[in-house]
Amino acid sequence: MAMTIDTPAGAGEAMVLNMGPQHPATHGVLRVAVQLDGETVIQAKPDIGYLHTGIEKSCEAKTYSQAITLTDRMDYLSPLSNNLGYCLAVEKLLGLQVPKRAQYIRVLLAELTRIASHLVWLGTHAIDLGAMSVFLYCFREREEIMKIFEMVAGQRMMTSYFRIGGLALEPPAGWLDRVAAFLESFPARLVEYETLLTENRIWKMRTIGVGVISPEDAVAWGVSGPTLRASGIPYDVRKYFPYSSYEEFSFEVPTRKESDCYARYLLRLEEIRQSLSIVKQAMGKVPAEGPIHADAPGIVPPQREKMKTEMEALIYHFKIYTEGFSPPPGQVYQRVESPRGEMGCYVVSDGTPKPFRVKFRTPTFVNLQALPLLCTGSLVADVVACIGTLDIVLGEIDR
Amino acid sequence: MAETVETQVHPVAARLAAWDSAAISGTETFRGELTVTVPREQLTRVAGFLRHDPELEFDFLSDLTATDHFPAEPRFAVIYHMLSIRHRHVLNLRTWTEGANPSVASATSIWPTANWHEREVFDLFGIRFEGHPDLTRLLLPLDWEGHPLRKDYPTEGPR
């Protein structure tokens, strides 16, 4: 793919270096064309699209329920957050009320997703900057969360567990014990990671003062999530526009002023702690029994037993799986706080069983756009730190 | 669209109407979301007011995208989803453009973040954004033919 870089006047002997698209530090297939004067970055241009799979176009050819599986595959490190954004959007379109029990389970799993995603971020970011061992520890803990997901949804990664109107399945007996065991062991391990990195001289040299973005620039460029909050702006969708009963949970939105890579590191660690607190609260709130589906016969597939014994349920079952359901014509935009920032889902219905248009506002698509602001004027080695600190996932950038 | 509420006036809509009611061609509320439609010629003026008016201050452009209503005319709607960090309110702004040579004014001078969003819409819908600093394809290869998110583009691809 051709891309031109204009040489600014007075740049001296500038050279253009391609980082990626095949490079582990780009976290997928990202190409950054960097123009260098010696070791100093004059310009950086991200080039995306290598993983474009036309998810939005595919959604238009599927029914509302079928499209859920595509949302897993965008941000494959936090599938449940994507499921949640899409399901909430369609539920808003339909005007569905989801039972509290399902809402709390959604919150619990969404926060576990945030912890898992931040762990992958921490591990890969550390490995980018030369700290190998953190990666191994982070993936050990993440595996515990993956096991919880597998227990609940039957899948480690592509869970598709949240469905329109509720959840896919009743969680198995004893799943909360597993969550409790994780909550028991994890905080001490988090402290271990901190002793590896927080006061580590090399880590501090590589991150302090690197990749600074001012709060004004961050807002103007639409940056969201931990990257925005590390610049001192307390925008968190969970607090600003609560969804799925987040208003019933007490948690802090950590912010920092330094706006550099180190601040974003400390901020994400603090977010993990807040998420642990939310998970703990959610465990206390989830009733042992109760409905996990909205009372909407034409939308939520009937229980297997009812389908086998009741004529009406069988008709609904047949209609849902052959034709789908038709929301009223209209358009909604639903925001959720994914681990990377504001995940927006814009769904337009024309009154047919297939969405007229689905658009995913993925947080790192927008955050990556600010990469040139972070790394212009810094050393070429810091570009790796800047890419890592944005926590990009190319699957959701290219969709 | 369904559930159009005209009697209950949204504070943001009221502020816009008080400023210049001629600049707005319609407002609608669906599921509690306010969508304001503006004529294409007024877009830059209205967007600038929304961004800079101290009572509204929509400083965060979440998303910018388009919909294709082929074969209806005007064919394309361009829609802006924004929010105000200070006032904690949201707004959807929409404008329409016709199918032959579709174009709207670029919002990059008001919200720099519109840059990639507009390139993506240009790439996938073929809508031109006048005044955009670098209107080139973003996701697809530069020599790609056609605009996949248009309704007359087959889902299975061109071949």
Interface residues (C-beta under 8 A of the other chain):
Chain A: M1 A2 I48 G49 H52 G54 E56 K57 S58 E60 A61 K92 L93 G95 V219 A220 W221 G222 I233 Y235 Y240 F241 P328 P329 G330 Q331 V332 Y333 R335 E342 G344 Y346 V348 F356 R357 K359 R361 F365 V366 Q369 D398 R399
Chain B: M1 A2 E3 F30 R31 E33 T35 D59 F60 L61 S62 D63 T65 T67 D68 I79 H81 L83 I85 R88 V90 N92 W111 P112 T113 N115 W116 H117 L124 R137 L138 L139 L140 P141 L142 P148 L149 Y153 T155
